[in-house]
């Protein structure tokens, strides 16, 4: 594989990583919306399931944020590597 081919493939990997970051950002937003909607709909409820669901939505949001941070770091590493070849 030529250097230019390798760089092109690595750039494609970065683009995939950026797309995955956008998806993670959207997941964070939707999880927040779901938690808020659940909290609003169940505000007068004494049942424990809405609280459980809200906690799980918040957990999903946090994990999506972690994924986004990892994707950003991975893309930075690939871009740094591209600069060395």
CNS distance restraints for C-alpha pairs under 8 A (distance, minus, plus):
assign (resid   1 and name CA) (resid   5 and name CA) 6.22 0.50 0.50
assign (resid   1 and name CA) (resid   6 and name CA) 6.60 0.50 0.50
assign (resid   2 and name CA) (resid   6 and name CA) 6.25 0.50 0.50
assign (resid   3 and name CA) (resid   7 and name CA) 6.12 0.50 0.50
assign (resid   3 and name CA) (resid  85 and name CA) 7.07 0.50 0.50
assign (resid   4 and name CA) (resid   8 and name CA) 6.11 0.50 0.50
assign (resid   5 and name CA) (resid   9 and name CA) 6.23 0.50 0.50
assign (resid   6 and name CA) (resid  10 and name CA) 6.10 0.50 0.50
assign (resid   7 and name CA) (resid  11 and name CA) 6.02 0.50 0.50
assign (resid   7 and name CA) (resid  82 and name CA) 6.06 0.50 0.50
assign (resid   7 and name CA) (resid  85 and name CA) 7.82 0.50 0.50
assign (resid   8 and name CA) (resid  12 and name CA) 6.23 0.50 0.50
assign (resid   9 and name CA) (resid  13 and name CA) 6.30 0.50 0.50
assign (resid  10 and name CA) (resid  14 and name CA) 6.37 0.50 0.50
assign (resid  10 and name CA) (resid  78 and name CA) 6.79 0.50 0.50
assign (resid  10 and name CA) (resid  79 and name CA) 7.92 0.50 0.50
assign (resid  10 and name CA) (resid  82 and name CA) 7.10 0.50 0.50
assign (resid  11 and name CA) (resid  15 and name CA) 6.32 0.50 0.50
assign (resid  11 and name CA) (resid  79 and name CA) 7.63 0.50 0.50
assign (resid  11 and name CA) (resid  82 and name CA) 7.95 0.50 0.50
assign (resid  12 and name CA) (resid  16 and name CA) 6.26 0.50 0.50
assign (resid  13 and name CA) (resid  17 and name CA) 6.17 0.50 0.50
assign (resid  13 and name CA) (resid  75 and name CA) 7.94 0.50 0.50
assign (resid  14 and name CA) (resid  18 and name CA) 6.14 0.50 0.50
assign (resid  14 and name CA) (resid  75 and name CA) 5.32 0.50 0.50
assign (resid  14 and name CA) (resid  78 and name CA) 6.96 0.50 0.50
assign (resid  14 and name CA) (resid  79 and name CA) 7.44 0.50 0.50
assign (resid  15 and name CA) (resid  19 and name CA) 6.21 0.50 0.50
assign (resid  16 and name CA) (resid  20 and name CA) 6.16 0.50 0.50
assign (resid  17 and name CA) (resid  21 and name CA) 6.17 0.50 0.50
assign (resid  17 and name CA) (resid  71 and name CA) 5.90 0.50 0.50
assign (resid  17 and name CA) (resid  72 and name CA) 7.54 0.50 0.50
assign (resid  17 and name CA) (resid  74 and name CA) 7.80 0.50 0.50
assign (resid  17 and name CA) (resid  75 and name CA) 6.35 0.50 0.50
assign (resid  18 and name CA) (resid  22 and name CA) 6.36 0.50 0.50
assign (resid  18 and name CA) (resid  71 and name CA) 7.51 0.50 0.50
assign (resid  18 and name CA) (resid  72 and name CA) 7.65 0.50 0.50
assign (resid  18 and name CA) (resid  75 and name CA) 7.63 0.50 0.50
assign (resid  19 and name CA) (resid  23 and name CA) 6.37 0.50 0.50
assign (resid  20 and name CA) (resid  24 and name CA) 6.17 0.50 0.50
assign (resid  20 and name CA) (resid  68 and name CA) 7.75 0.50 0.50
assign (resid  20 and name CA) (resid  71 and name CA) 7.45 0.50 0.50
assign (resid  21 and name CA) (resid  25 and name CA) 6.10 0.50 0.50
assign (resid  21 and name CA) (resid  67 and name CA) 7.72 0.50 0.50
assign (resid  21 and name CA) (resid  68 and name CA) 5.11 0.50 0.50
assign (resid  21 and name CA) (resid  71 and name CA) 6.32 0.50 0.50
assign (resid  21 and name CA) (resid  72 and name CA) 7.34 0.50 0.50
assign (resid  22 and name CA) (resid  26 and name CA) 6.21 0.50 0.50
assign (resid  23 and name CA) (resid  27 and name CA) 6.12 0.50 0.50
assign (resid  24 and name CA) (resid  28 and name CA) 6.18 0.50 0.50
assign (resid  24 and name CA) (resid  64 and name CA) 5.27 0.50 0.50
assign (resid  24 and name CA) (resid  65 and name CA) 6.93 0.50 0.50
assign (resid  24 and name CA) (resid  67 and name CA) 6.92 0.50 0.50
assign (resid  24 and name CA) (resid  68 and name CA) 5.85 0.50 0.50
assign (resid  25 and name CA) (resid  29 and name CA) 6.40 0.50 0.50
assign (resid  25 and name CA) (resid  64 and name CA) 7.16 0.50 0.50
assign (resid  25 and name CA) (resid  65 and name CA) 7.25 0.50 0.50
assign (resid  25 and name CA) (resid  68 and name CA) 7.08 0.50 0.50
assign (resid  26 and name CA) (resid  30 and name CA) 6.15 0.50 0.50
assign (resid  27 and name CA) (resid  31 and name CA) 5.97 0.50 0.50
assign (resid  27 and name CA) (resid  61 and name CA) 6.91 0.50 0.50
assign (resid  27 and name CA) (resid  64 and name CA) 6.60 0.50 0.50
assign (resid  28 and name CA) (resid  32 and name CA) 6.26 0.50 0.50
assign (resid  28 and name CA) (resid  60 and name CA) 7.47 0.50 0.50
assign (resid  28 and name CA) (resid  61 and name CA) 4.56 0.50 0.50
assign (resid  28 and name CA) (resid  62 and name CA) 7.52 0.50 0.50
assign (resid  28 and name CA) (resid  64 and name CA) 5.89 0.50 0.50
assign (resid  28 and name CA) (resid  65 and name CA) 6.79 0.50 0.50
assign (resid  29 and name CA) (resid  33 and name CA) 6.24 0.50 0.50
assign (resid  29 and name CA) (resid  61 and name CA) 7.64 0.50 0.50
assign (resid  30 and name CA) (resid  34 and name CA) 6.07 0.50 0.50
assign (resid  31 and name CA) (resid  35 and name CA) 6.18 0.50 0.50
assign (resid  31 and name CA) (resid  57 and name CA) 5.25 0.50 0.50
assign (resid  31 and name CA) (resid  58 and name CA) 6.73 0.50 0.50
assign (resid  31 and name CA) (resid  60 and name CA) 6.69 0.50 0.50
assign (resid  31 and name CA) (resid  61 and name CA) 5.61 0.50 0.50
assign (resid  32 and name CA) (resid  36 and name CA) 6.15 0.50 0.50
assign (resid  32 and name CA) (resid  57 and name CA) 6.89 0.50 0.50
assign (resid  32 and name CA) (resid  58 and name CA) 6.79 0.50 0.50
assign (resid  32 and name CA) (resid  61 and name CA) 6.81 0.50 0.50
assign (resid  33 and name CA) (resid  37 and name CA) 6.00 0.50 0.50
assign (resid  34 and name CA) (resid  38 and name CA) 6.03 0.50 0.50
assign (resid  34 and name CA) (resid  54 and name CA) 7.76 0.50 0.50
assign (resid  34 and name CA) (resid  57 and name CA) 6.84 0.50 0.50
assign (resid  35 and name CA) (resid  39 and name CA) 6.08 0.50 0.50
assign (resid  35 and name CA) (resid  53 and name CA) 7.37 0.50 0.50
assign (resid  35 and name CA) (resid  54 and name CA) 4.78 0.50 0.50
assign (resid  35 and name CA) (resid  55 and name CA) 7.83 0.50 0.50
assign (resid  35 and name CA) (resid  57 and name CA) 5.67 0.50 0.50
assign (resid  35 and name CA) (resid  58 and name CA) 6.91 0.50 0.50
assign (resid  36 and name CA) (resid  40 and name CA) 6.08 0.50 0.50
assign (resid  36 and name CA) (resid  54 and name CA) 7.81 0.50 0.50
assign (resid  37 and name CA) (resid  41 and name CA) 6.04 0.50 0.50
assign (resid  38 and name CA) (resid  42 and name CA) 5.96 0.50 0.50
assign (resid  38 and name CA) (resid  50 and name CA) 6.43 0.50 0.50
assign (resid  38 and name CA) (resid  53 and name CA) 7.70 0.50 0.50
assign (resid  38 and name CA) (resid  54 and name CA) 6.73 0.50 0.50
assign (resid  39 and name CA) (resid  43 and name CA) 5.69 0.50 0.50
assign (resid  39 and name CA) (resid  50 and name CA) 7.02 0.50 0.50
assign (resid  39 and name CA) (resid  51 and name CA) 7.66 0.50 0.50
assign (resid  39 and name CA) (resid  54 and name CA) 7.00 0.50 0.50
assign (resid  42 and name CA) (resid  50 and name CA) 6.42 0.50 0.50
assign (resid  47 and name CA) (resid  51 and name CA) 7.99 0.50 0.50
assign (resid  48 and name CA) (resid  52 and name CA) 6.35 0.50 0.50
assign (resid  49 and name CA) (resid  53 and name CA) 6.07 0.50 0.50
assign (resid  50 and name CA) (resid  54 and name CA) 6.11 0.50 0.50
assign (resid  51 and name CA) (resid  55 and name CA) 6.22 0.50 0.50
assign (resid  52 and name CA) (resid  56 and name CA) 6.29 0.50 0.50
assign (resid  53 and name CA) (resid  57 and name CA) 6.12 0.50 0.50
assign (resid  54 and name CA) (resid  58 and name CA) 6.18 0.50 0.50
assign (resid  55 and name CA) (resid  59 and name CA) 6.11 0.50 0.50
assign (resid  56 and name CA) (resid  60 and name CA) 6.12 0.50 0.50
assign (resid  57 and name CA) (resid  61 and name CA) 6.23 0.50 0.50
assign (resid  58 and name CA) (resid  62 and name CA) 6.26 0.50 0.50
assign (resid  59 and name CA) (resid  63 and name CA) 6.23 0.50 0.50
assign (resid  60 and name CA) (resid  64 and name CA) 6.12 0.50 0.50
assign (resid  61 and name CA) (resid  65 and name CA) 6.24 0.50 0.50
assign (resid  62 and name CA) (resid  66 and name CA) 6.28 0.50 0.50
assign (resid  63 and name CA) (resid  67 and name CA) 6.15 0.50 0.50
assign (resid  64 and name CA) (resid  68 and name CA) 6.13 0.50 0.50
assign (resid  65 and name CA) (resid  69 and name CA) 6.24 0.50 0.50
assign (resid  66 and name CA) (resid  70 and name CA) 6.24 0.50 0.50
assign (resid  67 and name CA) (resid  71 and name CA) 6.08 0.50 0.50
assign (resid  68 and name CA) (resid  72 and name CA) 6.15 0.50 0.50
assign (resid  69 and name CA) (resid  73 and name CA) 6.25 0.50 0.50
assign (resid  70 and name CA) (resid  74 and name CA) 6.06 0.50 0.50
assign (resid  71 and name CA) (resid  75 and name CA) 6.08 0.50 0.50
assign (resid  72 and name CA) (resid  76 and name CA) 6.20 0.50 0.50
assign (resid  73 and name CA) (resid  77 and name CA) 6.22 0.50 0.50
assign (resid  74 and name CA) (resid  78 and name CA) 6.25 0.50 0.50
assign (resid  75 and name CA) (resid  79 and name CA) 6.08 0.50 0.50
assign (resid  76 and name CA) (resid  80 and name CA) 6.07 0.50 0.50
assign (resid  77 and name CA) (resid  81 and name CA) 6.16 0.50 0.50
assign (resid  78 and name CA) (resid  82 and name CA) 6.13 0.50 0.50
assign (resid  79 and name CA) (resid  83 and name CA) 6.35 0.50 0.50
assign (resid  80 and name CA) (resid  84 and name CA) 6.72 0.50 0.50
assign (resid  81 and name CA) (resid  85 and name CA) 6.72 0.50 0.50
